[in-house]
Amino acid sequence: MKELRNIFCIGLFLVLVLTFLCPSAMVQAAEKKEIIIGAPIPITGNIAMNGGEEKWAFEQAIKDANAKGGIFIKQYNKKLPIKFIVEDAESDPGKAVAATERLVKIDKVDLLLSSCTGNLVVPVAMAAEKMKVYYHASSCFPFLWRPGNYKWSTLYFFELPQGADVPFDVLTSLPPAERPKKLALLMEDSADGRAFDGGLREAAKKYKYEVALSEFLGVGAKDYSAQILKLKSQGIDSGVLLCADTDAITFVRQSKEADFNIKYLHGNKGTVSNEFYSALGKDADYVLADGLWSPEWPYPKAKEIGDRYQKEFHRDSQAIGLYYALAQTLLMAIEKAGTVDGAKVRQAVMTTPFKGTVMGDIKYKPDGVAVFINGAFQWWEGKLKTVFPFELSGGWKLKLAPPWKERK
Amino acid sequence: MKHKKRLLWIIIPIALALLPLIFDPESSYLIYFLYMTFIYIALTQSWNLVGGYTGQVSLGHYAFFGLGAYVVAIAWSRGLINFLSPHGMLAGGLGAAILAILIGIPLLSKLRGDYFALGTLGLGEILRLATVKGGAFTGGPTGILLSVASFTTIAPHYYIGLVITLLALGATWTITKSHIGLALVAIRDNEAVASASGVNILKFKVFALAAGAFIAGLCGALHANYIFQIDPQGFYSLNWTLYPVLMTVLGGAGTLFGPVIGAVFLSIGFELARYFLPEIHPIFSGLLMILAIMFLPNGLIGLRLRKSKRAIVKKW
């Protein structure tokens, strides 16, 4: 009797699990009532902060489209609302693939929106290719993405060489007498750091800049004093830094403690975060940050999106514009394609000139990549001022940092 | 009773083999979920041989998993093998086993307990860093991108995963029923007594490590054929050690079916947590593991043993 009860319990448990893992096929057979878009976003793990911004921006774009009644789909001759589903990519490539599997096979999404960072975007592009679901991607350098020759994805991001040119574009915009002379490259020892180091060296050659010192910084190291002393002893007066925000905070703090005066510090990846300014306060002034977007840029709805984010989180974001624009282009492409069929939506993405997004106009090239210009910003009194592209700077002039002792 | 158990050994694999014919592998998440569960079961068995039966806690198991994947990726990207090549997967397993022998001899002859665990952890980190710094040979930090063109369905991966799982279970069963198994358990229970009884401690420890590494390497090689982007962050991730260790401990280390139960239980638990508590699922998963280890020190299988012990006491 007991054995029978055990078998019944195990059987019931397995039936429940099977029901959970195998959603009804009727979902597909029924008349289409909504467009389902999914995104494998890291909402836990070490890049959860980036994932949080991405999720918020996608949700806003979809909320705005739904407020207008959804997207008109010619195939059904009516407007359909959009349902947005997020699965946690857990900041891990393998987990990003598992999240994509869940989105496609359990949630039955029609289309996929991007994950963030190249480490997650490429495996998801591979998974989308296997499952033949269109993946509207961003946040990955095109040189990492192009070798995949994906037929089910497209990419919207900036080219690494252009991003590597930015510090030199800014430096050479200074009058020759004011320009810092001894440049150091300070890269974190990671995929991004190694790739960016190569790009910066090429850019330095192009701009006839000599790299006086190149150092790789340990990710998450708590002490950079040895490297800082080396920089100080070699008379380095400018640097390009790439590392996470916590490492950038440590680097600037220890530079101040060691009285290492650097006139121009161009940070990438980490110095753009609000946490960087919150932790350093006025010591963050003069530091530059790479950035994807600014609410101050003169594009439709840019200010409105920036204000919405500011109102909700009491801080700025240099990334939400990119993700909002990415969702905008996907929704425009669905309307243009008149269907949610992934192959047709991709075709529409490739052939449509997208006008008036929060990132400006966007046009994909035949290789499935659309590029934008990576910007540079300077921290000043808690705000990021646009330095580059120069035409979007709104009159802000780059300030070189005075020695620590002369700062108020 | 024995007859019933033997029948289950036949019925369960046949039922699992029939599932892709019932559920469409292209659209059913169940097939992917079971494929991942097979990998975890095989990994738990591979760790169980070293940690459970021999008592040598290895934290570097992810190194063997990653190496298996990289052997496939390097050989495939150079045109030496192709998609789901049995030679490639075997090479992945053998590569990991050879590394285990090479590293096992110095480590196991000198280090014991926590020191051995830290030594193996160091091996994983060395291999990860060597891969990051490996330049064009390993693809550096961005890894190696393989062609997805040959992929049509997950079904072959599912069946290979099932075969590797059965192989791991069969191998563990055979080893534990042989004199090797006795030697491994003797080493775990009391190394000095085992040595005094004539057991060649180093030989058996290295054997267990190499056998476990072979299975882990096979798993890595199979998974490389599914993910297609083999990078250090994904394949040399400590998760490939931590999850199998937790699953083994939760199910019951040093038993044949304990790790299987642990792998199935935690895989389902994690899945449900992700679904119902998307923003806080790591907290729930962590809590589940703490509670399980606190209240089930001998694993889930220990519950059954406790029950049968109680029944014996009652009888008396």
Interface residues (C-beta under 8 A of the other chain):
Chain A: V17 L18 F20 L21 C22 A25 I43 T44 V86 E87 D88 E90 D92 P93 G94 V97 A98 E101 R102 K105 I106 G118 N119 V122 P123 M126 E129 K130 M131 L144 P147 G148 D189 S190 A191 R194 A195
Chain B: F23 E26 S27 S28 Y29 L30 Y32 F33 M36 V132 G140 P141 T142 L145 V148 F151 I154 I227 F228 Q229 D231 Q233 G234 S237 N239 I268 E271 L272 R274 Y275 P278 E279 H281 P282
